[in-house]
């Protein structure tokens, strides 16, 4: 499906803004520890790549919302990062992205295209919350994460297995993530524990919805039909059938 110029521009600016902020963070422009800086920079790039796919390839509302949320968050990060060339590029790209996704341009450009079928809304919300929690935790926890590191790793792992509809992923999002939130919040300095509590609450609410269940347990089999082809079984069957045929009478040919 061919993307519109507005969607391609918004998706490209979203990714470029994330790369600019990753550069600003990587050169030590923020108050975070090296490990937190690496998690924050890598998380921004990964999330912006997902938003790029949602905006450009899928023509989806969740892609536009993710791009807008990332741009707003990056502008918030600007208050904690020292001025540099990366800073000015990041602010400009994030502001341009937010302007594009918040205005009517993407909606107008997408009216001529048929939107592709996508996952249910709350399943997308669940995935975005689980994937975004490590990034938000690393951003707000200037004094260290403490027990929040274990919860951040669990949230990222839950997002990965839920995105692939692995068996047991719904159990992890409904039971394991909320259960781990309480001890993680008690061992994480402020304001990190507030992010854990709020994120786990939203994730739990989304995980117990019907949308989240249908995303990994559809009511119908959505797998494509197997395509006929020269499988080894068919090749062997064809060979056995050829050998079982009677040989032609060669005497009639000699006459």
C-alpha positions as CSV (number, residue, x, y, z in Angstrom):
1,X,0.0,0.0,0.0
2,X,1.4,3.4,-1.0
3,X,1.7,5.8,1.8
4,X,0.7,9.5,1.6
5,X,3.4,12.2,1.6
6,X,2.1,13.5,5.0
7,X,2.3,10.1,6.6
8,X,5.7,9.4,5.2
9,X,6.9,12.8,6.5
10,X,5.5,12.3,9.9
11,X,6.9,8.8,10.3
12,X,10.3,9.9,9.1
13,X,10.4,12.9,11.4
14,X,9.4,10.7,14.3
15,X,12.3,8.4,13.7
16,X,14.8,11.2,13.1
17,X,13.7,13.0,16.3
18,X,14.3,9.8,18.3
19,X,17.8,9.4,16.7
20,X,18.6,13.0,17.5
21,X,17.6,12.5,21.2
22,X,19.5,9.2,21.3
23,X,22.5,11.1,20.2
24,X,22.0,13.9,22.8
25,X,21.6,11.3,25.5
26,X,24.6,9.2,24.4
27,X,27.0,12.1,24.6
28,X,26.2,12.6,28.3
29,X,23.8,15.4,27.9
30,X,21.4,14.2,30.6
31,X,21.5,13.5,34.3
32,X,21.1,9.7,33.9
33,X,23.6,6.9,34.7
34,X,25.2,5.2,31.7
35,X,23.0,2.1,31.8
36,X,19.8,4.3,32.1
37,X,21.0,6.4,29.2
38,X,21.5,3.4,27.0
39,X,18.0,2.0,27.9
40,X,16.4,5.4,27.2
41,X,18.2,6.0,23.9
42,X,17.6,2.5,22.6
43,X,14.0,2.5,23.8
44,X,13.2,5.8,22.0
45,X,14.6,4.4,18.7
46,X,12.7,1.1,19.0
47,X,9.4,2.8,19.9
48,X,9.8,5.4,17.1
49,X,10.4,2.6,14.6
50,X,7.1,1.0,15.7
51,X,5.3,4.3,15.3
52,X,6.9,4.7,11.9
53,X,5.4,1.4,10.8
54,X,2.0,2.3,12.3
55,X,1.9,5.6,10.5
56,X,3.4,4.8,7.1
57,X,2.6,1.2,6.5
58,X,-0.6,0.5,8.5
59,X,-2.4,3.9,8.2
60,X,-3.4,3.4,11.8
61,X,-4.7,5.6,14.6
62,X,-2.4,3.9,17.1
63,X,0.6,4.8,15.0
64,X,-0.3,8.5,15.0
65,X,-1.0,8.5,18.7
66,X,2.3,6.7,19.5
67,X,4.2,9.2,17.3
68,X,2.5,12.1,19.0
69,X,3.2,10.7,22.5
70,X,6.8,10.1,21.7
71,X,7.2,13.7,20.4
72,X,5.5,15.1,23.5
73,X,7.8,13.0,25.7
74,X,10.9,14.1,23.8
75,X,10.0,17.7,24.3
76,X,9.7,17.0,28.0
77,X,13.1,15.4,28.0
78,X,14.5,18.6,26.5
79,X,14.1,20.2,30.0
80,X,16.6,17.7,31.5
81,X,19.2,17.7,28.7
82,X,21.9,20.3,28.2
83,X,21.9,22.4,25.1
84,X,23.9,21.1,22.1
85,X,23.5,20.6,18.4
86,X,21.6,17.3,19.0
87,X,19.3,19.2,21.4
88,X,18.3,21.8,18.7
89,X,17.8,19.1,16.0
90,X,15.7,17.0,18.4
91,X,13.5,19.8,19.5
92,X,12.8,20.8,15.9
93,X,12.1,17.3,14.7
94,X,9.8,16.5,17.7
95,X,7.9,19.8,17.3
96,X,7.4,19.1,13.6
97,X,6.2,15.5,14.3
98,X,3.8,16.7,16.9
99,X,2.4,19.3,14.6
100,X,1.8,16.8,11.8
101,X,0.2,14.1,13.9
102,X,-2.0,16.6,15.9
103,X,-3.3,18.4,12.9
104,X,-5.8,17.3,10.3
105,X,-3.2,16.6,7.6
106,X,-2.8,12.9,8.2
107,X,-6.5,12.3,8.6
108,X,-7.2,14.1,5.3
109,X,-4.4,12.3,3.5
110,X,-5.6,8.9,4.7
111,X,-9.2,9.2,3.5
112,X,-8.3,8.0,0.0
113,X,-6.7,4.9,1.3
114,X,-8.4,1.8,2.8
115,X,-7.1,1.2,6.3
116,X,-5.6,-2.2,6.9
117,X,-7.0,-4.5,9.4
118,X,-5.2,-4.4,12.7
119,X,-5.3,-5.8,16.2
120,X,-8.0,-4.6,18.6
121,X,-7.5,-1.2,20.3
122,X,-6.9,-2.4,23.9
123,X,-4.5,-5.0,22.8
124,X,-2.4,-2.3,21.1
125,X,-2.7,-0.2,24.3
126,X,-1.5,-3.1,26.3
127,X,1.5,-3.6,24.1
128,X,2.4,0.1,24.0
129,X,2.2,0.3,27.8
130,X,4.4,-2.7,28.4
131,X,7.0,-1.7,25.8
132,X,7.0,2.0,27.0
133,X,7.3,1.3,30.7
134,X,11.1,0.6,30.6
135,X,11.7,3.8,28.7
136,X,9.6,6.0,31.0
137,X,11.1,4.4,34.1
138,X,14.6,5.1,32.9
139,X,13.7,8.7,32.0
140,X,12.1,9.7,35.4
141,X,14.4,7.7,37.7
142,X,17.3,10.2,38.0
143,X,18.3,8.8,41.4
144,X,18.4,5.2,40.1
145,X,15.8,2.5,39.5
146,X,16.5,0.1,42.4
147,X,13.9,-2.7,42.1
148,X,12.5,-1.1,39.1
149,X,15.2,-2.7,36.9
150,X,13.6,-6.1,37.4
151,X,10.1,-4.8,36.6
152,X,11.4,-3.0,33.5
153,X,13.0,-6.2,32.2
154,X,9.7,-8.1,33.0
155,X,7.6,-5.5,31.2
156,X,9.9,-5.6,28.1
157,X,9.8,-9.4,28.0
158,X,6.0,-9.4,28.4
159,X,5.7,-7.0,25.5
160,X,7.9,-9.2,23.3
161,X,6.0,-12.5,24.0
162,X,2.6,-10.8,23.8
163,X,3.5,-9.2,20.4
164,X,4.3,-12.7,19.1
165,X,1.2,-14.3,20.8
166,X,3.3,-16.8,22.6
167,X,1.4,-19.4,24.6
168,X,1.1,-18.1,28.2
169,X,1.7,-14.5,27.3
170,X,-1.9,-13.5,28.3
171,X,-1.3,-15.2,31.7
172,X,1.9,-13.2,32.1
173,X,0.2,-9.9,31.3
174,X,-2.8,-10.6,33.6
175,X,-1.1,-12.1,36.6
176,X,2.7,-11.9,36.6
177,X,3.1,-8.2,35.7
178,X,0.6,-6.9,38.3
179,X,2.0,-9.2,41.0
180,X,5.5,-8.0,40.4
181,X,4.5,-4.4,40.4
182,X,4.0,-4.1,44.2
183,X,7.4,-5.3,45.4
184,X,9.0,-3.3,42.5
185,X,7.2,-0.1,43.6
186,X,8.3,-0.6,47.2
187,X,12.0,-0.8,46.2
188,X,12.0,1.9,43.6
189,X,12.8,5.6,44.5
190,X,10.3,8.3,43.7
191,X,9.1,9.1,41.1
192,X,9.8,5.8,39.6
193,X,7.4,3.9,41.8
194,X,4.5,6.0,40.7
195,X,5.2,5.1,37.1
196,X,5.3,1.4,38.0
197,X,1.9,1.6,39.8
198,X,0.2,3.6,37.1
199,X,1.7,1.5,34.3
200,X,0.8,-1.8,35.9
201,X,-2.7,-0.6,36.6
202,X,-3.3,0.5,33.0
203,X,-1.7,-2.7,31.7
204,X,-3.8,-4.9,33.9
205,X,-7.0,-3.1,32.9
206,X,-6.1,-3.6,29.2
207,X,-5.0,-7.2,29.7
208,X,-8.3,-8.2,31.2
209,X,-10.3,-6.9,28.3
210,X,-11.8,-9.0,25.5
211,X,-9.7,-7.2,23.0
212,X,-6.5,-8.4,24.6
213,X,-7.7,-12.0,24.7
214,X,-8.9,-12.0,21.1
215,X,-5.5,-10.7,19.9
216,X,-3.8,-13.9,21.0
217,X,-6.7,-16.3,21.0
218,X,-8.9,-15.5,18.0
219,X,-12.3,-17.0,17.7
220,X,-11.5,-18.3,14.2
221,X,-8.3,-19.8,12.7
222,X,-6.6,-16.8,11.0
223,X,-3.7,-18.9,9.7
224,X,-3.5,-18.9,5.9
225,X,-4.3,-22.1,4.0
226,X,-1.3,-24.2,3.1
227,X,-0.1,-23.5,-0.4
228,X,0.3,-26.7,-2.6
229,X,3.8,-27.3,-3.6
230,X,6.4,-30.0,-4.3
231,X,6.7,-31.3,-0.8
232,X,8.8,-34.4,-0.2
233,X,5.6,-36.4,0.5
234,X,4.0,-35.4,-2.8
235,X,7.3,-36.1,-4.7
236,X,7.6,-39.6,-3.2
237,X,3.9,-40.3,-3.9
238,X,4.3,-39.3,-7.5
239,X,7.4,-41.4,-7.9
240,X,5.7,-44.5,-6.4
241,X,2.7,-44.0,-8.7
242,X,5.0,-43.8,-11.8
243,X,6.8,-47.0,-10.8
244,X,3.5,-48.9,-10.2
245,X,2.3,-48.2,-13.8
246,X,2.7,-51.2,-16.3
247,X,5.6,-50.8,-18.7
248,X,4.6,-50.1,-22.3
249,X,4.8,-53.0,-24.8
250,X,8.0,-52.4,-26.7
251,X,7.2,-55.2,-29.3
252,X,4.4,-53.2,-30.9
253,X,6.9,-50.3,-31.3
254,X,9.4,-52.5,-33.1
255,X,6.8,-53.6,-35.6
